[in-house]
Amino acid sequence: MQKSNRGIILVFLIILGVPLGFFLYGYFTSDTRMYQDWGFIVPSNFKKQYSVSETGGTGDRETYEIYALNGTDTQGDAPFLEKMSSQKSTEMQEQMIAILKILDVDTQKYPNFSHDYQWKVLNKSYSQTKLYIVFDTKLSLIYLVQDIWAS
């Protein structure tokens, strides 16, 4: 009788554990976090080329992701790329590079700011949290840099 109870408990734990594992895996993906933090998801047809993230002990987090538009994709396929500035900004470049240095990103993976690019910075009104979005119009690459401050 004792072995059958263990078997029932084991089956019960497996039945609960597998869906819970899938839920938690999906909950902590970068797409889900992007939606939770900023209210948008990068379209699935944009190809992620690079990603790095670091979370501090206090919950602060920096992330860097590079996405490539596929041949038929356009900037219009991603609403978060609307209302961007084409005026170059050394201040934005310096802030972005400072975060990339924290993440120890190889300089070969940095945006090429000598190319024409469009950009914008999203801010959380209640904290110092920022999202830097840069679209390299020559290479059709999207660079996303998040600087999340725990509140």
MODELLER restraints for C-alpha pairs under 7 A, 6 or more apart:
rsr = mdl.restraints
at = mdl.atoms
rsr.add(forms.Gaussian(group=physical.xy_distance, feature=features.Distance(at['CA:31:A'], at['CA:41:A']), mean=5.71, stdev=0.5))
rsr.add(forms.Gaussian(group=physical.xy_distance, feature=features.Distance(at['CA:31:A'], at['CA:42:A']), mean=6.91, stdev=0.5))
rsr.add(forms.Gaussian(group=physical.xy_distance, feature=features.Distance(at['CA:34:A'], at['CA:40:A']), mean=6.43, stdev=0.5))
rsr.add(forms.Gaussian(group=physical.xy_distance, feature=features.Distance(at['CA:34:A'], at['CA:41:A']), mean=6.20, stdev=0.5))
rsr.add(forms.Gaussian(group=physical.xy_distance, feature=features.Distance(at['CA:35:A'], at['CA:41:A']), mean=5.40, stdev=0.5))
rsr.add(forms.Gaussian(group=physical.xy_distance, feature=features.Distance(at['CA:43:A'], at['CA:78:A']), mean=6.67, stdev=0.5))
rsr.add(forms.Gaussian(group=physical.xy_distance, feature=features.Distance(at['CA:46:A'], at['CA:67:A']), mean=6.00, stdev=0.5))
rsr.add(forms.Gaussian(group=physical.xy_distance, feature=features.Distance(at['CA:46:A'], at['CA:68:A']), mean=5.68, stdev=0.5))
rsr.add(forms.Gaussian(group=physical.xy_distance, feature=features.Distance(at['CA:46:A'], at['CA:69:A']), mean=5.09, stdev=0.5))
rsr.add(forms.Gaussian(group=physical.xy_distance, feature=features.Distance(at['CA:46:A'], at['CA:70:A']), mean=6.29, stdev=0.5))
rsr.add(forms.Gaussian(group=physical.xy_distance, feature=features.Distance(at['CA:47:A'], at['CA:67:A']), mean=5.32, stdev=0.5))
rsr.add(forms.Gaussian(group=physical.xy_distance, feature=features.Distance(at['CA:47:A'], at['CA:68:A']), mean=5.12, stdev=0.5))
rsr.add(forms.Gaussian(group=physical.xy_distance, feature=features.Distance(at['CA:47:A'], at['CA:69:A']), mean=6.57, stdev=0.5))
rsr.add(forms.Gaussian(group=physical.xy_distance, feature=features.Distance(at['CA:48:A'], at['CA:66:A']), mean=5.92, stdev=0.5))
rsr.add(forms.Gaussian(group=physical.xy_distance, feature=features.Distance(at['CA:48:A'], at['CA:67:A']), mean=4.38, stdev=0.5))
rsr.add(forms.Gaussian(group=physical.xy_distance, feature=features.Distance(at['CA:48:A'], at['CA:68:A']), mean=6.45, stdev=0.5))
rsr.add(forms.Gaussian(group=physical.xy_distance, feature=features.Distance(at['CA:49:A'], at['CA:66:A']), mean=5.46, stdev=0.5))
rsr.add(forms.Gaussian(group=physical.xy_distance, feature=features.Distance(at['CA:49:A'], at['CA:67:A']), mean=5.53, stdev=0.5))
rsr.add(forms.Gaussian(group=physical.xy_distance, feature=features.Distance(at['CA:49:A'], at['CA:68:A']), mean=6.74, stdev=0.5))
rsr.add(forms.Gaussian(group=physical.xy_distance, feature=features.Distance(at['CA:50:A'], at['CA:65:A']), mean=5.47, stdev=0.5))
rsr.add(forms.Gaussian(group=physical.xy_distance, feature=features.Distance(at['CA:50:A'], at['CA:66:A']), mean=5.11, stdev=0.5))
rsr.add(forms.Gaussian(group=physical.xy_distance, feature=features.Distance(at['CA:51:A'], at['CA:64:A']), mean=5.62, stdev=0.5))
rsr.add(forms.Gaussian(group=physical.xy_distance, feature=features.Distance(at['CA:51:A'], at['CA:65:A']), mean=4.37, stdev=0.5))
rsr.add(forms.Gaussian(group=physical.xy_distance, feature=features.Distance(at['CA:51:A'], at['CA:66:A']), mean=6.58, stdev=0.5))
rsr.add(forms.Gaussian(group=physical.xy_distance, feature=features.Distance(at['CA:52:A'], at['CA:63:A']), mean=5.74, stdev=0.5))
rsr.add(forms.Gaussian(group=physical.xy_distance, feature=features.Distance(at['CA:52:A'], at['CA:64:A']), mean=5.38, stdev=0.5))
rsr.add(forms.Gaussian(group=physical.xy_distance, feature=features.Distance(at['CA:52:A'], at['CA:65:A']), mean=6.63, stdev=0.5))
rsr.add(forms.Gaussian(group=physical.xy_distance, feature=features.Distance(at['CA:53:A'], at['CA:62:A']), mean=5.69, stdev=0.5))
rsr.add(forms.Gaussian(group=physical.xy_distance, feature=features.Distance(at['CA:53:A'], at['CA:63:A']), mean=4.19, stdev=0.5))
rsr.add(forms.Gaussian(group=physical.xy_distance, feature=features.Distance(at['CA:53:A'], at['CA:64:A']), mean=6.38, stdev=0.5))
rsr.add(forms.Gaussian(group=physical.xy_distance, feature=features.Distance(at['CA:54:A'], at['CA:61:A']), mean=5.64, stdev=0.5))
rsr.add(forms.Gaussian(group=physical.xy_distance, feature=features.Distance(at['CA:54:A'], at['CA:62:A']), mean=5.44, stdev=0.5))
rsr.add(forms.Gaussian(group=physical.xy_distance, feature=features.Distance(at['CA:54:A'], at['CA:63:A']), mean=6.46, stdev=0.5))
rsr.add(forms.Gaussian(group=physical.xy_distance, feature=features.Distance(at['CA:54:A'], at['CA:103:A']), mean=6.71, stdev=0.5))
rsr.add(forms.Gaussian(group=physical.xy_distance, feature=features.Distance(at['CA:55:A'], at['CA:61:A']), mean=4.28, stdev=0.5))
rsr.add(forms.Gaussian(group=physical.xy_distance, feature=features.Distance(at['CA:55:A'], at['CA:62:A']), mean=6.57, stdev=0.5))
rsr.add(forms.Gaussian(group=physical.xy_distance, feature=features.Distance(at['CA:58:A'], at['CA:150:A']), mean=6.70, stdev=0.5))
rsr.add(forms.Gaussian(group=physical.xy_distance, feature=features.Distance(at['CA:59:A'], at['CA:150:A']), mean=5.25, stdev=0.5))
rsr.add(forms.Gaussian(group=physical.xy_distance, feature=features.Distance(at['CA:60:A'], at['CA:148:A']), mean=5.46, stdev=0.5))
rsr.add(forms.Gaussian(group=physical.xy_distance, feature=features.Distance(at['CA:60:A'], at['CA:149:A']), mean=4.72, stdev=0.5))
rsr.add(forms.Gaussian(group=physical.xy_distance, feature=features.Distance(at['CA:60:A'], at['CA:150:A']), mean=4.95, stdev=0.5))
rsr.add(forms.Gaussian(group=physical.xy_distance, feature=features.Distance(at['CA:61:A'], at['CA:147:A']), mean=6.13, stdev=0.5))
rsr.add(forms.Gaussian(group=physical.xy_distance, feature=features.Distance(at['CA:61:A'], at['CA:148:A']), mean=4.91, stdev=0.5))
rsr.add(forms.Gaussian(group=physical.xy_distance, feature=features.Distance(at['CA:61:A'], at['CA:149:A']), mean=6.71, stdev=0.5))
rsr.add(forms.Gaussian(group=physical.xy_distance, feature=features.Distance(at['CA:62:A'], at['CA:146:A']), mean=5.37, stdev=0.5))
rsr.add(forms.Gaussian(group=physical.xy_distance, feature=features.Distance(at['CA:62:A'], at['CA:147:A']), mean=4.72, stdev=0.5))
rsr.add(forms.Gaussian(group=physical.xy_distance, feature=features.Distance(at['CA:62:A'], at['CA:148:A']), mean=6.05, stdev=0.5))
rsr.add(forms.Gaussian(group=physical.xy_distance, feature=features.Distance(at['CA:63:A'], at['CA:145:A']), mean=5.65, stdev=0.5))
rsr.add(forms.Gaussian(group=physical.xy_distance, feature=features.Distance(at['CA:63:A'], at['CA:146:A']), mean=5.11, stdev=0.5))
rsr.add(forms.Gaussian(group=physical.xy_distance, feature=features.Distance(at['CA:63:A'], at['CA:147:A']), mean=6.92, stdev=0.5))
rsr.add(forms.Gaussian(group=physical.xy_distance, feature=features.Distance(at['CA:64:A'], at['CA:144:A']), mean=5.67, stdev=0.5))
rsr.add(forms.Gaussian(group=physical.xy_distance, feature=features.Distance(at['CA:64:A'], at['CA:145:A']), mean=4.56, stdev=0.5))
rsr.add(forms.Gaussian(group=physical.xy_distance, feature=features.Distance(at['CA:64:A'], at['CA:146:A']), mean=6.56, stdev=0.5))
rsr.add(forms.Gaussian(group=physical.xy_distance, feature=features.Distance(at['CA:65:A'], at['CA:143:A']), mean=5.89, stdev=0.5))
rsr.add(forms.Gaussian(group=physical.xy_distance, feature=features.Distance(at['CA:65:A'], at['CA:144:A']), mean=5.20, stdev=0.5))
rsr.add(forms.Gaussian(group=physical.xy_distance, feature=features.Distance(at['CA:65:A'], at['CA:145:A']), mean=6.63, stdev=0.5))
rsr.add(forms.Gaussian(group=physical.xy_distance, feature=features.Distance(at['CA:66:A'], at['CA:141:A']), mean=6.74, stdev=0.5))
rsr.add(forms.Gaussian(group=physical.xy_distance, feature=features.Distance(at['CA:66:A'], at['CA:142:A']), mean=5.61, stdev=0.5))
rsr.add(forms.Gaussian(group=physical.xy_distance, feature=features.Distance(at['CA:66:A'], at['CA:143:A']), mean=4.68, stdev=0.5))
rsr.add(forms.Gaussian(group=physical.xy_distance, feature=features.Distance(at['CA:66:A'], at['CA:144:A']), mean=6.41, stdev=0.5))
rsr.add(forms.Gaussian(group=physical.xy_distance, feature=features.Distance(at['CA:67:A'], at['CA:141:A']), mean=5.65, stdev=0.5))
rsr.add(forms.Gaussian(group=physical.xy_distance, feature=features.Distance(at['CA:67:A'], at['CA:142:A']), mean=5.01, stdev=0.5))
rsr.add(forms.Gaussian(group=physical.xy_distance, feature=features.Distance(at['CA:67:A'], at['CA:143:A']), mean=6.57, stdev=0.5))
rsr.add(forms.Gaussian(group=physical.xy_distance, feature=features.Distance(at['CA:68:A'], at['CA:140:A']), mean=6.11, stdev=0.5))
rsr.add(forms.Gaussian(group=physical.xy_distance, feature=features.Distance(at['CA:68:A'], at['CA:141:A']), mean=4.64, stdev=0.5))
rsr.add(forms.Gaussian(group=physical.xy_distance, feature=features.Distance(at['CA:68:A'], at['CA:142:A']), mean=6.31, stdev=0.5))
rsr.add(forms.Gaussian(group=physical.xy_distance, feature=features.Distance(at['CA:69:A'], at['CA:140:A']), mean=5.73, stdev=0.5))
rsr.add(forms.Gaussian(group=physical.xy_distance, feature=features.Distance(at['CA:69:A'], at['CA:141:A']), mean=6.37, stdev=0.5))
rsr.add(forms.Gaussian(group=physical.xy_distance, feature=features.Distance(at['CA:75:A'], at['CA:81:A']), mean=6.40, stdev=0.5))
rsr.add(forms.Gaussian(group=physical.xy_distance, feature=features.Distance(at['CA:84:A'], at['CA:118:A']), mean=5.69, stdev=0.5))
rsr.add(forms.Gaussian(group=physical.xy_distance, feature=features.Distance(at['CA:84:A'], at['CA:119:A']), mean=5.15, stdev=0.5))
rsr.add(forms.Gaussian(group=physical.xy_distance, feature=features.Distance(at['CA:84:A'], at['CA:120:A']), mean=5.31, stdev=0.5))
rsr.add(forms.Gaussian(group=physical.xy_distance, feature=features.Distance(at['CA:85:A'], at['CA:118:A']), mean=5.31, stdev=0.5))
rsr.add(forms.Gaussian(group=physical.xy_distance, feature=features.Distance(at['CA:85:A'], at['CA:119:A']), mean=5.31, stdev=0.5))
rsr.add(forms.Gaussian(group=physical.xy_distance, feature=features.Distance(at['CA:85:A'], at['CA:120:A']), mean=6.27, stdev=0.5))
rsr.add(forms.Gaussian(group=physical.xy_distance, feature=features.Distance(at['CA:86:A'], at['CA:117:A']), mean=6.13, stdev=0.5))
rsr.add(forms.Gaussian(group=physical.xy_distance, feature=features.Distance(at['CA:86:A'], at['CA:118:A']), mean=4.47, stdev=0.5))
rsr.add(forms.Gaussian(group=physical.xy_distance, feature=features.Distance(at['CA:86:A'], at['CA:119:A']), mean=6.61, stdev=0.5))
rsr.add(forms.Gaussian(group=physical.xy_distance, feature=features.Distance(at['CA:96:A'], at['CA:145:A']), mean=6.93, stdev=0.5))
rsr.add(forms.Gaussian(group=physical.xy_distance, feature=features.Distance(at['CA:115:A'], at['CA:136:A']), mean=6.79, stdev=0.5))
rsr.add(forms.Gaussian(group=physical.xy_distance, feature=features.Distance(at['CA:115:A'], at['CA:138:A']), mean=6.59, stdev=0.5))
rsr.add(forms.Gaussian(group=physical.xy_distance, feature=features.Distance(at['CA:116:A'], at['CA:136:A']), mean=6.37, stdev=0.5))
rsr.add(forms.Gaussian(group=physical.xy_distance, feature=features.Distance(at['CA:116:A'], at['CA:137:A']), mean=5.99, stdev=0.5))
rsr.add(forms.Gaussian(group=physical.xy_distance, feature=features.Distance(at['CA:116:A'], at['CA:138:A']), mean=6.66, stdev=0.5))
rsr.add(forms.Gaussian(group=physical.xy_distance, feature=features.Distance(at['CA:117:A'], at['CA:134:A']), mean=6.67, stdev=0.5))
rsr.add(forms.Gaussian(group=physical.xy_distance, feature=features.Distance(at['CA:117:A'], at['CA:135:A']), mean=5.46, stdev=0.5))
rsr.add(forms.Gaussian(group=physical.xy_distance, feature=features.Distance(at['CA:117:A'], at['CA:136:A']), mean=4.49, stdev=0.5))
rsr.add(forms.Gaussian(group=physical.xy_distance, feature=features.Distance(at['CA:117:A'], at['CA:137:A']), mean=5.38, stdev=0.5))
rsr.add(forms.Gaussian(group=physical.xy_distance, feature=features.Distance(at['CA:118:A'], at['CA:134:A']), mean=5.75, stdev=0.5))
rsr.add(forms.Gaussian(group=physical.xy_distance, feature=features.Distance(at['CA:118:A'], at['CA:135:A']), mean=5.14, stdev=0.5))
rsr.add(forms.Gaussian(group=physical.xy_distance, feature=features.Distance(at['CA:118:A'], at['CA:136:A']), mean=6.67, stdev=0.5))
rsr.add(forms.Gaussian(group=physical.xy_distance, feature=features.Distance(at['CA:119:A'], at['CA:133:A']), mean=5.44, stdev=0.5))
rsr.add(forms.Gaussian(group=physical.xy_distance, feature=features.Distance(at['CA:119:A'], at['CA:134:A']), mean=4.38, stdev=0.5))
rsr.add(forms.Gaussian(group=physical.xy_distance, feature=features.Distance(at['CA:119:A'], at['CA:135:A']), mean=6.18, stdev=0.5))
rsr.add(forms.Gaussian(group=physical.xy_distance, feature=features.Distance(at['CA:120:A'], at['CA:132:A']), mean=6.18, stdev=0.5))
rsr.add(forms.Gaussian(group=physical.xy_distance, feature=features.Distance(at['CA:120:A'], at['CA:133:A']), mean=5.43, stdev=0.5))
rsr.add(forms.Gaussian(group=physical.xy_distance, feature=features.Distance(at['CA:120:A'], at['CA:134:A']), mean=6.80, stdev=0.5))
rsr.add(forms.Gaussian(group=physical.xy_distance, feature=features.Distance(at['CA:121:A'], at['CA:130:A']), mean=6.66, stdev=0.5))
rsr.add(forms.Gaussian(group=physical.xy_distance, feature=features.Distance(at['CA:121:A'], at['CA:131:A']), mean=5.57, stdev=0.5))
rsr.add(forms.Gaussian(group=physical.xy_distance, feature=features.Distance(at['CA:121:A'], at['CA:132:A']), mean=4.58, stdev=0.5))
rsr.add(forms.Gaussian(group=physical.xy_distance, feature=features.Distance(at['CA:121:A'], at['CA:133:A']), mean=6.16, stdev=0.5))
rsr.add(forms.Gaussian(group=physical.xy_distance, feature=features.Distance(at['CA:122:A'], at['CA:130:A']), mean=5.56, stdev=0.5))
rsr.add(forms.Gaussian(group=physical.xy_distance, feature=features.Distance(at['CA:122:A'], at['CA:131:A']), mean=5.06, stdev=0.5))
rsr.add(forms.Gaussian(group=physical.xy_distance, feature=features.Distance(at['CA:122:A'], at['CA:132:A']), mean=6.57, stdev=0.5))
rsr.add(forms.Gaussian(group=physical.xy_distance, feature=features.Distance(at['CA:123:A'], at['CA:129:A']), mean=5.95, stdev=0.5))
rsr.add(forms.Gaussian(group=physical.xy_distance, feature=features.Distance(at['CA:123:A'], at['CA:130:A']), mean=4.63, stdev=0.5))
rsr.add(forms.Gaussian(group=physical.xy_distance, feature=features.Distance(at['CA:123:A'], at['CA:131:A']), mean=6.62, stdev=0.5))
rsr.add(forms.Gaussian(group=physical.xy_distance, feature=features.Distance(at['CA:124:A'], at['CA:130:A']), mean=6.49, stdev=0.5))
rsr.add(forms.Gaussian(group=physical.xy_distance, feature=features.Distance(at['CA:127:A'], at['CA:149:A']), mean=6.82, stdev=0.5))
rsr.add(forms.Gaussian(group=physical.xy_distance, feature=features.Distance(at['CA:127:A'], at['CA:151:A']), mean=6.86, stdev=0.5))
rsr.add(forms.Gaussian(group=physical.xy_distance, feature=features.Distance(at['CA:128:A'], at['CA:149:A']), mean=6.11, stdev=0.5))
rsr.add(forms.Gaussian(group=physical.xy_distance, feature=features.Distance(at['CA:129:A'], at['CA:147:A']), mean=5.54, stdev=0.5))
rsr.add(forms.Gaussian(group=physical.xy_distance, feature=features.Distance(at['CA:129:A'], at['CA:148:A']), mean=4.59, stdev=0.5))
rsr.add(forms.Gaussian(group=physical.xy_distance, feature=features.Distance(at['CA:129:A'], at['CA:149:A']), mean=5.15, stdev=0.5))
rsr.add(forms.Gaussian(group=physical.xy_distance, feature=features.Distance(at['CA:130:A'], at['CA:146:A']), mean=5.87, stdev=0.5))
rsr.add(forms.Gaussian(group=physical.xy_distance, feature=features.Distance(at['CA:130:A'], at['CA:147:A']), mean=5.23, stdev=0.5))
rsr.add(forms.Gaussian(group=physical.xy_distance, feature=features.Distance(at['CA:130:A'], at['CA:148:A']), mean=6.48, stdev=0.5))
rsr.add(forms.Gaussian(group=physical.xy_distance, feature=features.Distance(at['CA:131:A'], at['CA:144:A']), mean=6.90, stdev=0.5))
rsr.add(forms.Gaussian(group=physical.xy_distance, feature=features.Distance(at['CA:131:A'], at['CA:145:A']), mean=5.66, stdev=0.5))
rsr.add(forms.Gaussian(group=physical.xy_distance, feature=features.Distance(at['CA:131:A'], at['CA:146:A']), mean=4.46, stdev=0.5))
rsr.add(forms.Gaussian(group=physical.xy_distance, feature=features.Distance(at['CA:131:A'], at['CA:147:A']), mean=6.35, stdev=0.5))
rsr.add(forms.Gaussian(group=physical.xy_distance, feature=features.Distance(at['CA:132:A'], at['CA:144:A']), mean=5.74, stdev=0.5))
rsr.add(forms.Gaussian(group=physical.xy_distance, feature=features.Distance(at['CA:132:A'], at['CA:145:A']), mean=5.02, stdev=0.5))
rsr.add(forms.Gaussian(group=physical.xy_distance, feature=features.Distance(at['CA:132:A'], at['CA:146:A']), mean=6.36, stdev=0.5))
rsr.add(forms.Gaussian(group=physical.xy_distance, feature=features.Distance(at['CA:133:A'], at['CA:143:A']), mean=5.80, stdev=0.5))
rsr.add(forms.Gaussian(group=physical.xy_distance, feature=features.Distance(at['CA:133:A'], at['CA:144:A']), mean=4.90, stdev=0.5))
rsr.add(forms.Gaussian(group=physical.xy_distance, feature=features.Distance(at['CA:133:A'], at['CA:145:A']), mean=6.70, stdev=0.5))
rsr.add(forms.Gaussian(group=physical.xy_distance, feature=features.Distance(at['CA:134:A'], at['CA:142:A']), mean=5.76, stdev=0.5))
rsr.add(forms.Gaussian(group=physical.xy_distance, feature=features.Distance(at['CA:134:A'], at['CA:143:A']), mean=5.05, stdev=0.5))
rsr.add(forms.Gaussian(group=physical.xy_distance, feature=features.Distance(at['CA:134:A'], at['CA:144:A']), mean=6.66, stdev=0.5))
rsr.add(forms.Gaussian(group=physical.xy_distance, feature=features.Distance(at['CA:135:A'], at['CA:141:A']), mean=5.76, stdev=0.5))
rsr.add(forms.Gaussian(group=physical.xy_distance, feature=features.Distance(at['CA:135:A'], at['CA:142:A']), mean=4.56, stdev=0.5))
rsr.add(forms.Gaussian(group=physical.xy_distance, feature=features.Distance(at['CA:135:A'], at['CA:143:A']), mean=6.35, stdev=0.5))
rsr.add(forms.Gaussian(group=physical.xy_distance, feature=features.Distance(at['CA:136:A'], at['CA:142:A']), mean=6.42, stdev=0.5))
